[in-house]
Each structure stands twice: as C-alpha cells, then as structure tokens.
C-alpha cells in the first residue's frame, strides 16, 4: 500500500513538468477558443458557456435515465414515482439553466456576451 501511494505521489509531482511539453487544445464554447493569450474575461466566458453546456447535457441524460426507469418499472408504484421525480428534477434543472440566461439578458443584454468594454 505504501508503494502505491509513493508511486501516486511521484506521478502527481512529475505530471506538471510533463504537461508543459504537451500541446493542449481545449474545446470551444460560445465561440471562445482558449489559447496562451486568453484574457481573464474570455476565460470566465468560456467557463460560463461550458458550465451551461455541461448542465444541459447532464439534464438531458437524467431525463433519459428517468424515462428508461419509468418504462422498466413494470407497474411498480415506488419505482414509477422515483422515475417521475427524476424527470421532474431534470426539467427543473433545464428551467434553471434557461432562467439564468434570461435573467442576465433581462438585466442587461450585454451581460450574455461577456466581453470587456473598450476604453
């Protein structure tokens, strides 16, 4: 057990040195591409769009999982109730995702573009 933790520690400590030699490419969210010269504002916008995309995908997969659970419940009321709750929670999550965008758009339409103003 000591050897596994020692090897893990060495790999963890040496991994950053190896990663500098790698050329990393990040996915593009919201039309923003991460490079070495990316400003903090673009990074925040990239994270916002990425979190929105990941939350939407998670909500979709939870709805699919709830639907599958509902179909395979075979009339079991407790399993059907759990499946309905899972689907309703996923729909509520989607509503919250869209509401965050709508609230930002209602406060100030420029907030959803996440760009620095020019001086």
Residue pairs with C-beta under 8 A, 6 or more apart in sequence:
26 33
26 34
26 46
27 50
29 46
29 49
29 50
29 53
30 45
30 46
30 48
30 49
30 114
32 42
32 45
32 46
32 49
34 42
34 43
34 46
38 46
39 116
41 114
41 115
41 116
42 114
44 114
45 114
45 115
48 114
52 97
52 100
52 101
55 93
55 97
56 94
56 97
58 93
59 90
59 91
59 93
59 94
59 97
60 90
62 86
62 87
62 89
62 90
62 93
63 86
63 87
63 90
63 91
65 86
66 83
66 84
66 85
66 86
66 87
66 90
67 83
67 87
69 79
69 82
69 83
69 86
70 80
70 83
70 84
70 87
73 79
73 80
73 83
101 112
104 111
104 112
105 111
105 112
